[in-house]
Amino acid sequence: MPPITAVTVEGYRCFAERTTLTLAPLTLLYGWNNSGKSSLLRLLPLLIYSVAESASLPLEPRRVFDDKITLRDLVWRGAAVAETTVEFSFPDGQKIHCVRFTVGFESPTNRPLLREVVLTDSAQNVLLKAVHKPSSAKETWETAQNYTVERPGKTKTAKSTVRTEAIEFQGLVPSATSKEPWTQLRKQLLALRDSVLWLGSQRGPIERRYPDQGAPPRLLPSNGTEVEQVLKHHPDITKAVSRWYEDHVGRRLKVQEADRLLRLVLESTTHASFGVDLVDSGQGLQQVLPVLVSLEMARRQESGGPPIVAIEEPDANLHDNAQRWLGEHLCKIASEPNPPSVILETHSQILMLAVQLAVAKGTLPRDRVRIYWVSTTEDGRGYAEPVTLNQQGEPEGKWPHAFADKLALSRELLREKLGA
């Protein structure tokens, strides 16, 4: 089971107002260009990097966006107070059901800090509320160490306790302590490490030869490189990925090794002596490889695979028929007994239609799919509107005529033919 079920933000990038992204086995983000889809999807790696052992800031944007971005660049620019709120929701059965962090900046140093931390249980009862305590009457933020911590009474009639505590954080993770519920929060946040495999839209090119590095990565880098190491050291993943190529393009994926160099080859299923380097097989078949490898890694959660996969433009450079094959593959994974959470940012109409068809056929349960239409208003505020599919696979909710252009062009072409 994925370690988180939803992420909520407020005052983040274009999302000025409270916006929740609830994860399903298959979550799709659609919207016009520059609507905020990538920012929403990148919440997942952003928060995971912020609980990493190497985290030095409350939120770590540079590994997700670019090395020039600052934490202040994440804040909604129309905010009266420069702060961003992020919230994790954990699966049922966890002692802490939700944690909310408010990230702000001290004055006059402009140093980022955690201004507030709130923990709640499954009944939305507050377990703990910690508010950064200014070190002087002038309300300056000179330290990120001292917090006013309020804990509710253990019974309904008991009073809450309020005291000052010195707390250190590494990213979002509180330092080791014997005090509850800090200990439980630390445990649940540490469980998030390495839980998200993120593929960005700018994936690296396939090479003609690779040096064998001797060990596969735990997670693929965001540019999709090192797939050859995963394939070389995990024959079961190679076999599963190869099956996609075999079924749809009549080619078998092989990893060949010579002189400690690896070569990725697409071999004919009917003429084994005929093989072509993957690098010579077109951008579509190259770009989909890290997508397929990521999905197979996630399907192996019992052996340490990531329970969450976030992919930008999985359909990049794919022909319409290959987009359909990929959509059908995603539906198959989402319908499995213990699926990972796969979240995609895409413009593909064909992929969407493949999902709709699977729902209409009954091969993909409706509750396994979540769709969001992401848009911005004229003043730059972003919104993510949930869309559901009915039993016939038709979208319901604030789903615009997103794909009407293709239909309109077809009708115009038909009118021209009839008028000729």
C-alpha positions in Angstrom: 0.0 0.0 0.0 1.4 3.5 -0.9 2.6 5.3 2.3 0.4 8.4 1.5 -3.1 8.6 0.1 -3.2 12.4 -0.7 -1.2 15.6 -0.8 -2.8 19.0 -0.1 -1.2 22.4 -0.7 -2.1 26.0 -0.3 -0.1 29.0 -1.4 2.1 26.8 -3.6 3.1 28.0 -7.1 -0.2 28.9 -8.9 -2.3 27.0 -6.3 -3.2 29.9 -4.0 -6.2 28.1 -2.5 -6.4 24.8 -0.8 -5.9 22.1 -3.4 -5.9 18.3 -2.8 -4.5 15.6 -5.0 -5.9 12.2 -3.9 -3.9 9.3 -5.2 -5.5 6.2 -6.9 -4.0 3.2 -8.6 -4.3 5.4 -11.7 -4.4 9.2 -11.4 -4.5 11.4 -14.6 -3.8 15.1 -14.7 -5.2 16.9 -17.8 -5.3 20.6 -18.7 -4.2 23.2 -21.1 -0.5 24.2 -21.4 0.8 26.4 -18.5 -2.1 25.3 -16.3 0.0 24.0 -13.4 -0.1 20.2 -14.1 3.6 19.7 -13.7 3.7 21.7 -10.5 1.0 19.6 -9.1 2.6 16.3 -10.1 6.0 17.5 -8.8 4.5 17.8 -5.4 5.3 14.2 -4.9 9.1 14.2 -5.5 9.3 17.6 -3.9 7.9 16.3 -0.6 9.9 13.1 -0.8 13.1 15.0 -1.3 12.1 17.1 1.7 12.2 14.0 4.0 15.4 12.7 2.5 18.5 12.3 4.7 20.2 15.0 2.6 17.4 17.6 3.1 18.7 21.0 4.4 15.5 23.1 3.8 11.9 22.6 4.9 11.1 22.0 1.2 13.7 21.1 -1.4 12.8 22.5 -4.8 16.1 22.5 -6.6 16.2 18.7 -7.3 12.7 19.0 -8.7 12.6 22.2 -10.7 16.1 23.7 -11.4 19.2 24.7 -9.4 18.4 28.4 -9.5 14.9 28.2 -7.9 14.5 29.2 -4.3 12.0 28.1 -1.7 10.4 31.6 -2.0 9.8 30.9 -5.7 7.4 28.2 -4.6 5.1 30.6 -2.8 2.0 32.0 -4.4 3.0 35.5 -5.5 -0.2 37.1 -4.6 -0.1 36.1 -1.0 -0.2 38.8 1.7 2.1 36.6 3.9 4.9 34.6 2.2 4.1 31.1 3.2 3.2 27.7 1.8 1.2 25.0 3.4 1.7 21.3 2.5 -0.2 18.4 4.0 0.2 14.6 3.9 -2.6 12.2 4.4 -1.6 8.7 5.5 -3.5 5.4 5.0 -6.0 4.2 7.5 -4.5 2.4 10.5 -1.7 4.9 11.1 -1.6 6.7 14.4 -1.2 10.0 12.6 -3.7 10.4 9.9 -2.6 13.8 8.6 0.3 16.2 9.1 0.2 19.8 8.0 3.4 21.9 7.6 3.4 25.7 7.1 6.7 26.9 5.7 7.5 30.6 6.0 10.5 32.9 6.3 12.1 34.6 9.2 12.9 38.4 9.2 15.2 40.0 8.6 17.4 37.1 7.4 14.8 35.7 5.0 15.7 32.2 6.2 13.1 29.6 5.5 11.6 27.7 8.5 8.7 25.6 9.7 6.2 28.1 11.2 3.6 25.5 12.2 3.1 21.8 12.4 -0.3 20.2 13.1 -0.9 16.5 13.6 -4.5 15.0 13.5 -5.9 11.5 13.8 -8.5 9.8 11.6 -11.4 11.6 13.4 -9.7 14.9 12.7 -8.8 15.4 16.3 -5.7 17.5 16.9 -2.9 15.4 18.4 -0.4 18.2 18.5 0.0 21.8 17.3 3.5 23.3 17.3 3.9 27.0 16.4 7.3 28.6 16.0 8.0 30.9 18.9 9.7 34.2 18.1 12.7 34.9 20.3 11.8 38.5 21.1 8.8 40.7 21.6 9.4 42.2 18.2 8.1 39.0 16.6 11.3 38.4 14.6 12.0 34.9 13.4 15.6 34.6 14.7 15.6 30.8 15.3 13.9 27.8 14.0 14.4 25.9 17.2 11.8 27.0 19.8 8.1 26.1 19.4 5.0 26.6 21.5 3.6 23.1 21.6 0.0 22.4 22.5 -1.2 18.8 23.3 -4.8 18.1 24.0 -5.8 16.4 27.3 -6.1 12.7 27.3 -9.7 12.9 28.3 -12.5 15.3 27.2 -12.5 17.0 30.5 -8.7 17.3 30.8 -7.1 20.5 29.9 -4.6 20.9 27.1 -0.9 21.3 27.9 1.1 24.1 26.4 4.8 24.3 26.7 7.9 25.6 24.9 10.0 22.9 23.3 13.3 23.1 21.3 12.8 21.0 18.1 15.2 20.5 15.3 14.1 19.4 11.8 16.0 17.9 8.9 13.8 19.0 6.0 10.4 18.1 7.3 11.6 15.3 9.6 11.8 16.1 13.4 15.0 15.0 15.1 15.0 11.8 17.1 13.2 12.2 20.4 11.4 10.1 23.0 8.3 12.3 23.0 5.1 11.3 21.3 3.7 12.0 18.9 7.0 13.4 17.5 8.4 9.9 17.5 5.5 8.6 15.5 5.7 11.4 13.0 9.3 10.8 12.5 8.6 7.1 11.9 5.9 7.8 9.3 7.9 10.4 7.4 11.0 8.2 7.3 8.9 5.5 5.7 8.3 7.9 2.8 12.0 7.9 1.7 12.5 6.3 -1.7 8.8 5.8 -2.1 8.3 7.9 -5.3 9.9 7.2 -8.7 9.6 10.4 -10.7 10.2 10.7 -14.4 10.3 14.2 -15.8 9.3 15.2 -19.3 12.9 15.7 -20.4 14.1 12.1 -20.5 17.7 11.4 -21.6 18.5 9.7 -25.0 19.1 6.0 -25.3 22.8 5.3 -25.8 24.4 2.8 -28.2 26.6 1.3 -25.5 26.7 1.5 -21.7 29.4 0.6 -19.2 28.2 -2.0 -16.7 28.2 -0.2 -13.4 27.9 -3.4 -11.4 24.7 -2.5 -9.5 21.3 -1.2 -10.5 19.8 2.0 -9.0 17.1 1.7 -6.3 15.1 4.3 -8.3 15.6 5.6 -11.8 16.8 9.2 -12.1 14.2 11.7 -13.2 15.6 11.8 -16.7 15.1 8.0 -17.1 18.7 7.1 -17.4 20.2 3.9 -16.0 17.4 1.7 -17.4 20.1 -0.6 -18.8 21.4 -1.3 -15.3 17.9 -2.3 -14.1 17.3 -4.5 -17.1 20.7 -6.2 -16.8 20.3 -7.0 -13.1 16.6 -7.8 -13.1 15.8 -10.3 -15.8 12.2 -10.5 -14.7 11.7 -6.8 -15.4 13.4 -7.2 -18.8 11.0 -10.1 -19.6 8.0 -8.1 -18.6 9.1 -5.0 -20.6 10.0 -7.1 -23.6 6.5 -8.5 -23.6 5.1 -5.0 -24.3 7.4 -4.7 -27.4 6.7 -8.2 -28.5 2.9 -7.8 -28.3 2.8 -4.5 -30.1 5.7 -4.1 -32.4 6.9 -7.7 -33.0 10.3 -7.0 -31.4 11.9 -8.7 -28.3 14.0 -6.5 -26.0 17.4 -8.0 -25.3 20.3 -6.8 -23.1 23.6 -7.9 -24.7 26.9 -7.7 -22.8 30.4 -7.8 -24.2 33.6 -6.5 -22.7 31.7 -5.0 -19.8 29.6 -2.9 -22.1 25.8 -3.2 -22.4 23.8 -2.9 -25.5 20.0 -2.7 -25.8 18.6 -4.5 -28.8 15.2 -5.0 -30.3 15.3 -8.5 -31.9 12.7 -9.7 -34.4 10.3 -12.3 -32.9 10.3 -14.2 -36.2 13.9 -13.8 -37.3 16.1 -14.0 -34.2 19.2 -13.2 -36.3 17.8 -9.8 -37.1 18.3 -7.3 -34.3 18.4 -3.5 -34.3 19.9 -1.3 -31.6 17.2 0.4 -29.6 18.9 3.7 -30.3 18.1 3.2 -34.0 14.4 2.3 -33.4 12.8 5.7 -33.2 12.1 8.2 -30.4 8.8 6.7 -29.4 10.1 3.2 -28.7 13.1 4.8 -26.9 11.2 7.3 -24.7 8.6 4.7 -23.6 11.3 2.4 -22.2 11.9 4.2 -18.9 8.1 4.5 -18.5 7.7 0.7 -18.8 10.7 0.0 -16.6 9.4 2.4 -13.9 6.0 0.7 -13.9 7.5 -2.8 -13.6 9.7 -1.6 -10.7 6.6 -0.3 -9.0 4.7 -3.5 -9.5 7.4 -5.2 -7.4 6.7 -3.5 -4.1 7.2 -6.7 -2.1 10.8 -6.7 -3.3 11.5 -3.0 -2.6 10.0 -1.3 -5.6 8.6 2.2 -5.2 4.9 2.3 -4.3 4.3 5.6 -6.2 5.3 6.5 -9.8 4.9 10.0 -11.1 5.4 10.5 -14.8 5.3 13.5 -17.0 4.2 13.0 -20.6 4.4 9.2 -20.7 3.1 9.3 -24.2 5.9 11.5 -25.6 6.8 10.7 -29.2 4.3 7.8 -29.3 2.0 7.2 -32.3 -1.7 7.1 -31.5 -1.8 3.3 -31.6 1.1 3.0 -29.2 -0.6 5.5 -26.9 -3.5 3.2 -26.8 -1.3 0.2 -26.0 0.3 2.2 -23.2 -3.1 3.2 -21.8 -4.3 -0.4 -21.9 -1.1 -1.5 -20.1 -1.7 1.2 -17.4 -5.3 0.0 -16.9 -4.1 -3.6 -16.5 -1.7 -2.6 -13.8 -4.3 -0.4 -12.0 -6.8 -3.3 -11.9 -4.3 -5.7 -10.2 -4.9 -6.9 -6.6 -2.1 -4.8 -5.1 -1.3 -2.0 -7.6 1.1 0.9 -7.1 -0.1 4.5 -7.3 0.6 5.8 -10.8 0.1 9.5 -11.5 0.5 10.9 -15.0 0.5 14.3 -16.5 -0.6 14.0 -20.1 -2.4 15.6 -23.0 -3.1 12.3 -24.7 -6.7 11.9 -25.9 -6.0 8.3 -26.9 -4.7 7.3 -23.5 -7.8 8.8 -21.9 -10.1 7.0 -24.3 -8.3 3.7 -23.5 -9.1 4.3 -19.8 -12.7 5.2 -20.6 -13.1 2.0 -22.6 -11.6 -0.1 -19.8 -14.1 1.3 -17.4 -17.0 0.9 -19.8 -16.0 -2.8 -20.4 -15.7 -3.4 -16.7 -12.1 -4.5 -16.8 -11.0 -1.4 -14.7 -13.1 -0.5 -11.7 -14.2 3.1 -11.6 -12.8 3.6 -8.1 -9.3 2.7 -9.4 -9.2 5.9 -11.5 -9.0 9.6 -10.5 -8.9 12.3 -13.1 -8.2 16.0 -12.5 -8.8 18.9 -14.9 -6.1 21.5 -14.0 -6.7 25.1 -15.1 -5.9 28.7 -14.2 -8.0 31.8 -14.0 -7.2 35.2 -15.5 -5.5 36.3 -12.3 -3.2 33.2 -12.3 -4.9 31.1 -9.7 -4.7 27.4 -10.3 -7.4 24.8 -9.7 -7.5 21.0 -9.9 -11.1 19.9 -10.4 -11.9 16.2 -9.8 -13.6 14.4 -12.7 -15.3 11.0 -12.4 -16.1 8.4 -15.0 -19.6 6.9 -15.0 -20.4 3.2 -15.8 -20.2 4.0 -19.6 -16.8 5.5 -19.1 -18.0 9.1 -19.8 -16.4 11.9 -17.8 -18.7 13.7 -15.3 -17.9 16.9 -13.4 -16.0 20.0 -14.6 -14.6 18.3 -17.7 -14.5 20.8 -20.5 -14.7 19.9 -24.2 -11.0 19.3 -23.9 -10.7 17.2 -27.0 -13.3 19.0 -29.2 -10.7 20.3 -31.6 -10.1 16.9 -33.2 -13.8 16.3 -33.6 -14.3 19.7 -35.0 -11.5 19.2 -37.6 -13.1 15.9 -38.6 -16.5 17.5 -39.1 -14.9 20.3 -41.1 -13.1 17.8 -43.3 -16.3 15.9 -43.9 -18.2 19.1 -44.9 -15.4 19.9 -47.4 -15.7 16.4 -48.9 -19.5 16.6 -49.1 -19.3 20.0 -50.7 -16.7 19.0 -53.2 
